[in-house]
Amino acid sequence: MDVVASNFEEALAKLRSAVSDCDFISLDTEFTGLDLHKHQRVSSADSLEVRYQKIKGSGSQFLLLQIGVCVFTAVEVKEQHGPTKISYRAAPFNFYIFPDGSVEAQATTVCQISSLQFLASHGFDFNRCIRHGIPYLSHSEYRSELQKLERRREKRQQQEPSKSNKIDISSVRQRDKDFLEESISRVNHAFGHALSQGADDPLSTADQLEKNETNGVAAAKSGEESEQTLQDEQGRHYILLPPCNAYLRRLLYQEIAEKCSELLIVTKEIVPGSNGRGNASLRITAFDSLDSKEAAAADELNAIHEKAMRQLQSRIGARGIFDVVCDAKVPVIGHNCLLDIAHLFSKFVGPLGDTLAGFAGNVNSYLPCIFDTKTLLTANSILYQEVSGATNLGDAYDAIVKSKFGGPGTITPVFSMADGFPAYDSSRHHEAGYDAYMTGCIFASCMFVHGAGMADLSEWNKRVRESGKCDEISHPLGSLVNQLYLMRLGGKLLRLPGPNEEFDRSKFVHATGFPLAAKTGDFYRAFHACNIERVHWLDDHNVFMEFKDDISLKTALDLSSRGAKGHAKGETVQNNDNKDGPPSHCLDFDMLELQPFSEYERRQADFSRVSSSSTLSRKRPVPASSDPARNLKRQRTAEEMPAGEADKQSVTADSVSGFASSKQAKTSHGANMWCAIC
């Protein structure tokens, strides 16, 4: 179901109804970019705090364009012959989100060209999003706007206007003075001149109005002009002054208070067809006594405040989606969802905290039970083998859900759409609603492979509703709750709410100075005498080699300093099986530079102090080889990487789901663009 501003309230009511008896909710988002600068890209070198600061920057700076929410409800289907099947009814919502710029924090945003191109290539309707997107206020923005309303209310309740704000009439233009004099004259003709009344005047306002009306009839007979009053629902007499701008209205408020009867109240009257920000009229209402005037003034202030509160409440908008999901108290499912969560909290809760610990605790307080399907896929050898190490969203959905895969002795769930929700087709991939649907289907299938079932879901839901917590579950899947996958960190997980221990990088060695033709296998072959655990690619010119032990690390550093296999530096090492063939690896130890992780970190810190927008200085790459294949930019395939590495290298549009336009992590990013939301 596509949802824009015009059908938002209806859709939100359907969402509330759908979550009332659901089993879990899956989420997905689409946004305008990943990072502003190269040094903000996630890498294998990130510490936990550094990674959080990068996620925080991305989630705070870029704009949220779509939120996908899919509500899943399980139904047992008992077959007459055969085992019981589990069917899930899915209710997917695809919300278009766009701020109205009414608060300062939403007035400007940034866009990354590559991310916009990616969304456009998958049919994203930018016109629909911008023109009809649902605006929103975060909890912190709402509190700030509420404080402004309270201050305005207090200011209106002040009996005497501030003398410092008084306008000097002598400085007013003549035509504005003429307008003031004419308006004051109309008020005095209608309600009696305050200066001629005085405190001992025996005439009440009603008597004065009756006298004015009598005089008006006589004036009409003599051809003179007289001001006629109107009556409101309470029988109070009033007149409307001609429309004028805000400056003239301010002058009128000031002059009427000084020169007219104290039994008058001046209020703003919106001219039909006006938005209230330009020309408007002033209504002058007369009262019989000061008590009735004060009571009416208090009622007017309350009415103004209540109207402002209703308008503020209506501006909450898309935050209602987040509130409904939080209030449902059921497991929330995402795929590689750390950045999705950062966006949701930045847009709907408030500015993200300064530290990872604060962020993790805040997320857990709102969403106490989160499952990351990328974590579920990588933690189970059967599932990981089934997806062939490609755990991006689209490939995982095809391998697990479309193929109706089920582990030995497990239930394979089936999925159908709830009433009123049309079926999806695969062309909607990278639309937030459809991606949320795929995420939920993967979770249900993974859940049964991990050995969990409907009873476990019911237990989790009960825990969350009763205690607001979803930890210490004895079931094996319980160890994976609130464990968010961390990109490019070798399968490391972020635990919510914590504690999270910093990663050990003592066995990491940074390498640079290798040719563009180098592949993962070249490092394994060049350092075959060392036990390499994993090769982490930072970019085309930098890698980390992770060794299994300290001896291997020391051997690698010694090996690079004296040349491979004891040969002199610069000597070519040939393949033993083919003396005339190409080298066994393309690394040149004369050009290759290795340094321990601690040294790399120190140099990065020094460089950041010099320039925060530049990349680390490094040796020039090896000159192009005579072999044409070596002059091409590296395009490593899944077969050339260790298990699990393929899904972390996003060179194409449909690789790594989860970290670009909600599910794409790209190694090449475009320029950034500033946008002002008017």
N, C-alpha and C positions, 0 to 999 in steps of 0.2 A: 504494500500500500504506500503510494507516494503521498507525502504530507507536506503542504506548504502553509503559509499564514492563514489562507482563507478557510481551510478545513482542519486547522490545528486543534481547536477545542473539541471537535467531534472525534478526531483521532485520539486525542489524549484521554477522553472518556473511554474509548474502546481499549486503550492500553491499560488503564486502571482496572477495567473489567477482566481483561485477559490475564493479568498477573495475580488476580485474587486467588486463583486455585492452580497456578502453574507449578511446574517442577524446577525449572531453571530458566534463566534469561541469557541470551548471547548478545554481544555488542560488537560494533565495528564503527570506524570513523574514516572520513576522507578529509584531507586538509591541504593547505596551499604550499607546503614545503617541508624540508628537513633541517637544513642548516644554512646559516648566513655566510660562513667562512669555512675554508678547508679544515682549519684547526678545530672546528666544532663537530666534525664527523666522528662517529663512533669508531673505535679501533681496538685492537687487541691490547694496546698499551694502557687502556683506561683503568684507573683504579675505580673503586665503587663510587667515591665522591665525585671524581672527574666525570664518570659516566652519568651520574645524576645531574650534574651541572649542565651537561650537554642536552640531556632529555628535558630539563627544566627550560633551557633557552629555546629549544624547538617548540615545546608545548606552549610557551608564553608568547613567542613572537609571531608565529604563523596562525592563520585563520582556520577555524573549523567550518567546513562547508556542508557536510552530511553526517548524520548519526543514524546508524542502523541498529534497530532493536528487534530481536526475534524472541517471542515467548513460546516455550515448549511445554506441552502438557501431555503426560504419558497416559495411555489407555491400554489395559490388558485385553488382548483378543484371544479368547480360548477357542481353539479349533476342535471340531468333533473328533477328528482323527489326527493326532500329531501333537507336538509340544505347544505350549502357550507362546504366543508371539507378543511382542511389545510394539505398539504403534504410538508414534508421537504426532500430535497435532501442532502445527507450527503457525504462528501469527506474526509475520514479518512486517515491520514498519520502516519506511525509508524517509527520514525527516531532512528537509532542506533547511539549512541554518545560515542566517546572515544577520550581522548586527545592524542596528539602525543608527549608530553613531551618536546616540543621545547622551552617552557618558564619555568622558575624556579618554578613558582607557580603550574604548572601542573606536575612536575616531580615525585611527590610522592602523595599517597592518602592512605586512610584507608578503611577497609572493616569490616563489622560486620558479623560474621559467620551466625547468625540466619537469617539475611536478605538475604544473598547469598543462604542459604538453602531454604528459602521461594521462591525466584525467580526460583531456580532450580526445585523445586517441581511443578512449574507451567510452565515448559518447556522453560525457558529463555535460549537462545543460547549464552553462554558466548564467545565461540570461534568466532562466527560471529561478536559479538560486539567488541572484542579486535582486531581482524585481519582486519575488514572492517568498523569499526565505523568511524563516521565523526568527524574529529578534529575541534577545534574552538579556537578563540581568543576573549576575552571579550573586551568591549570598552576601559577599562583602560589598558589592555595588548596591544591592538592595538596602543594606544597613546604612550606607553612606547617603543614599537618596532619602531614606526615612529621616535621618538626622537633619537634612536640609529642610524637609517639610516641617519638622518640629520647630526649627529656628524661624521659619517664615510665619508659623502660627504665633509664636511668641512675639514676633515683631508686630504683627497685626493687632495683637491684644494690647499693645502699648497705647495708653490714652493720648499722650502728647507726642506729636511728631518731633523728631530730632531737629533742634535749631541749627545744627551744623549742616543739615541737608536742605535747609530752606533756600529757595531761589530768590535772588534779589530782583524785584519787579522792574527796577529802573534799568536793568541790563537786558530786559526782554525786548524783542523787536516790536515795532509799532503795530504791525498787523496782528501779532499775537496778543498785544494789549487790547486791541479792538475786539478780538474774539473773546477774551476774558471778560471785558466790560459788558459785552452783549449777553454772554452766558449768565453772569451774575445778575444782570437786570432781569432776565427771564425768571431766574429762581426767586428773586425778591417780589416780582409781580405775581408769581404763583402762590407764594407762601407768606408774603408780608415781610417787610424789611426789618431785619433784626434790630437795627439802630433805632427805628421808630417805635419798637415794642418796649424794650427795656424790661426790667425785672418786675415792675408793678403793673404791667399791662394786664387788664382783667380778661382779655380775650384768650380763649384756648386756641389750639391749632385748628380744631374743627370749626370754631366760630370764625377764626380768621379766614379759613378757606371759603366758608359760606359768604363772608363779607366780600372776599375777592371775586367769587362767582357773581354776586350781585353787581359789584362794580364792573365786572366784565361784561354783563348784559348791557349796562348803561353805556359802557365804552363802545360796545359794538354798535349801539343805536347812534352814537355820535360819530362813528367811523373810526374810532381809535382801535389799535391792536391790543389784545389782552391774551395772556397765557392761560390755556385751559389745562387742568390736571386730569390724570387718569386714575383708575382704582384697581388695586390688585385683588387677589382672592380673599385676603383678610380685610378688605374694605379700606385699606390705607391709600392715601392720595400720593401720587408721584408724577414726575415729568421726566422726559428723556431729552437730554441735550444732544445737539448735533454730533455726529461721529468726529473724532479727532485722533491725533497720534498720541503716543505715550507721553511725550514731553508736555503737551498741552493738558493732558489728563492730570499729570502731576501738579501743574500750576492750578488747575481747577480744584483739586483736592485741598491744596494749600489755601486758596483765596476764599472758597466757600466756607471753610472752617473758621476763617477770620471775620468775614463780612456778612455772613448769613446766620439765620437762626440756629441755635444750638440743638434744636429738636429735629434736625435734618440728618439723614444718613446718605452718604454717597457710595454707590457701588458700581462696578463695571458691568456693562451690558454688551455682550458680543453681537456684532452686526451680522445678520444672516448672510451666509456666503463667505464670511471671514474666518480665518483660523485663530483669531484672538491675538495674534502677534502684531498686527498692523492697526488700522483704524478700528476704534470701538467707541460706543456711546457711554455716557455716565447717566445712571438713574438716580434721581434725587427724590427720596421718600421722606414724608413728614410724619411725625408722631405727636400724640397728645401730651405726653409727659416724658421726663428723662428716664423714668423706670421702664416704660414701654420701649423707649429707644434702646436702652442698654440691653434689655432682654432680646430685642430683635437683632441687635448687633452681635450678641453672643450666638444666637441661632445661625446668623449668616456666617460667622466664623467657623462654626461647627460644620455647616453645609459645605463650605469651601474646602475644609480639611478632609471631610469624608469623600468628596469628589476627587481630591488629589490622591487620597489613599486608594480609591478604586482604580484610578489611572495608573498608579504605581504598581498595584497588584496585577493589572493587565500586562504590564511590561515584563513580568517575570518570564513569560513566553517559554522558550525551549528549555529553560531550567526545570520546568515541570517534568520533562522526560527523565532527567537525572533523579529528581525527587521521588518519582514513582518507582524507579528501579531500586533506589536505596530503601524505600519503605516496604518493598515486597518481601524482604528478608528471605531470599532464596539464593542459591549459588549463581554467581555471575560468571559467564564464560567469555573469554577473549582468545585471540590467536596472536601470539607474539605481541602482547597487548600493553606493554609498559608505556609506550608513547601514546597510545589511545587513552589510557587512564590519565596521563599527564595533561592531555588536552581537555578532557572532561573536567578535571579538577581546576584547571586554570580558568576555564570559561564559566563554570557553574558554581564553584566554591569560592575561589579567590586566588590571589597571587600565591604561587607555590613557595613552600618553605625554603629556608636557606640551606638546610642540611638534608641528607638522605634519610636520617633517622626520623626527623620531623615529618617528612613527606610520607614515609612508609607507615608511620603511626596514624597519620591523618587519613590515608586511604583505607586502612584497616578499620577505622572507626565508622566510616560511611559504608564500606563494602567489606564485611567481615569474612566473606566466603567467595574467593575468586579461584577459578581454574584456568590455566593457560594451556590450550590444546597443543601448542608447540612443545611445552614441557612434557605433556602426556605422551606425545609421539616419540620423543627422544629418550624417555625413561624406560620404555618397554622395547625389548629386543625384537619381539614378534612384529610390533607395529612399525618399528624403524626399518626392519627388513622389508616389510610389505610396501612401504613407500620408497624403498631403494635409497634412503637417506635424503630424499627431497621432501622436506617438511614444510614447504611453502603451501599456502592455503589451497590453491587450485589443484595442485598435484595430489595433496593429501586427500582432498575431497574425492577426486577421481579414484584413487587407489583404495580408500577405506569405505566410502559411502556408495558411490556409483557401482563399484564391483561387488557390493554387499558382502564385504569381507567380515569374517568373524573368526576369532581364535578358536582353538580346539575346545569343544564343549561349551562355547559361549552363545549367547543369543544375538542374532543379527536384527537390530530394530528396523522398522519401516517408518516412513515419514509421509505425512499428507498435510495439506493446507487446511486451516480452520475455515469455517464458513465466512464468506465475504472477503477472502484473501485469494486472489488468482495465483495459479501455479507459475513458478519461475522457469525461465529457460537459461541456458548457459551464457547467452549473450549479455546478461546483466552482470557478469563478473566485474568486480571492482566498483560496483554500486554498493553503498554501505549496507543497505537492507539485505541484498542477496548474500554479501559476504558474511553478514551476521547469521543468516540462515545456514550457510555452509559450515560456519564455525560451530553452531549448535549441533548439527548433524554429526560432525566429526567427534564432538565431545560424547554424545550418546553412544556412538559406536565404540570409542576408546574406553568408555566407562565399563562396558561389559567385557571387553578384552582384559582390562585390568582386574576383573573379578568383582566389580561393584554392580549393584542392581537398584531397582526401584526402592527397596526397603532402605538402602543406604542413603539415597536422596532424601527420603522422608525423615531419616534420622538427622541429616545435616540441616534440613529446613527447621526441624524442631529445635535443634541446638541454637541456631541463629535467632529464631523468634524468642526463645526463652532467655538466652544469656547474651545475645549479641556477639557470640564467638563461634568459630568453626575450626577449632584446633584439637589436637590430641585425639583424633579419630583412630580407632584401633585398626580399621580396614586398611589394606595396603595402599589404596588410592588416597587415604587420608594424609599420607606423608607428602603428597604432591599438592595439597591445597595451599593457596596463597604463596606459590612458588612461581615467580615470573621469570621467563626466559630472558637471558641477556645476550644480545647479538654480538658475534665476533669475540666471544670470550670462552670458546671451547666448551659450551654447554653449561657454563656457570649459571646459577639461579639467584634471584633476589627474593629473600624471604620477607613476607609481611606479617607482623609489623617489625620484625627483627628478632634478635640482633643479627647483624650480618658481619662476618669477619672479612677483612681485606684479603685479597688473593696473594698467594706466594709467587713472586716473580723472580726469585733468586736464581732459577734455572733457565731464565730467558736470556737470549743473546740477540741483539739487534744487528741486522746485516743490511748493508747498502753497497752500491758500486757494482751491481751485476747487470748484465745486458737485459734488454726488454724481452728477449727470446726465452729467458730463464723460466722454468716451470718448477712445480713442487718437487718433482722427481729429481731434478738436478741437484737440489740441496741434499736429498737423501743419498744420492750417489757420491757427491763430492765429500760428504762427511759420513761415509759408510762405516768408518771405524768408530763412530760415536753413536750412542743410542738416542736418536731423535724421537721425541714423543709426538711432536706435531709442528707443522710449519704454519705460522699465522701471517697472512698477507695484510699489510697496511695499505699499500698502493703499489703502483708499477715499479717503484724504486726502493721500497723498504719492506722487510719481513722481520718477523721474530721467529727464531728457532727455539723451541722448547725441548730441553733435554731431560732425560729420565733421572739423571743423577749428577752430582757435582763433578765426578771424575770425567764423565762425558763432556760436560761443559768446559772443563779445563783443557781436555784433549782438543776440542774444537778450536779454542782460542790459540793453543799452541800450533795446531795444524795450519791455521790460516797465516800464522806468522812465519812459518818455514816452508810452506808449499805442500801440496797434496802428496801423500805417500812418501814423504821424505825427499821429494824432488826439489830441486832449486826453484825458487819463485820464478814464475813466468814460463816454466817448462811445460809443454803440452802433455797431457796424460791421455793415452790412447786406450781404446777398448781392447781387452785382452783377447777376445774372440776374433777380432778383426783388426789386424795391425794397420791396415790401410783405410779403415772406416773413420767415421767422425769421432770426435772426442766423446768420452763417456758422460761428460757433463760440459756445460758451456760456461761455467764459472771461471773467471781468471783471478787467481789469488793475488796477482799484482794490484788489481783494481778493487778487490773485495775488502771491505772494512767491517770488522766485527767489534762490538763493544758490549760489555755486560749491561743488564737492564738498569742497574743503578747509575751507570755513567750516562746512558741514554736519557734517563729521567733528569739528571743534573743539567745536561746540555739543553734539553727541552725547556727547562725552567729558565736558564740563562737567556736563551733565545727569545722566550716569551716576554722577558723584561725589556728586551730591545725593541721587539715589534710583535704585537699580538695578532697581526693579520697575515704574517708571512709563515711559510713552512720552514721546517728545520733545514739548515744548509747541509748539503751532502756532497759526496764526490760525484764528479760527472760520470754519466753512464759510459760503458765500454763503447768505443766507436762501432759503427755498423759493420756487420760481418759481410764477407763476400757472398755468403749464403742468403738469397733473397728472403727465405722464410724467417731469418733472424731479424730482418728489418721491419717486420710487422709487429703491431702492438699485441701484447700477450692476450690470448683468449683461452684461458684454461678450461678444460671440460671436466665433467664429474669423474671420468675415469682417471684423470691425472691428480685427483685430490684424495686425501684420506677420507674414510667414511664419515659422513656428516658435514664435510666441508662444502659440498656442492651447493647446498641450499643456502649457504651464507654468502655466496658470491653472486651478486645481482647484476649481471651484465645485460640481461634482456629484460623486457617489460614484464614478463610473467615469472621472474624468479623471486626470491625471498619475499614471502608475504609477511607484513607486519611492520615495516619501518619505512615506507615511502607512500605518500598519499594513502596512508593508513596501512598498506601492506606491501610496499616496495622499497627495498634498500638498494640504492644505486651507487655504483662506484664512480660514476661520472655525473656531476651535478651542474646545472645551468646557472645562469646569472640570477641575481635577486632583484626584485622590483618593489619599490615602496608604493603603497596605495593609500589615499585618503578617502574615508567613507563620509560622504557629504549627505 
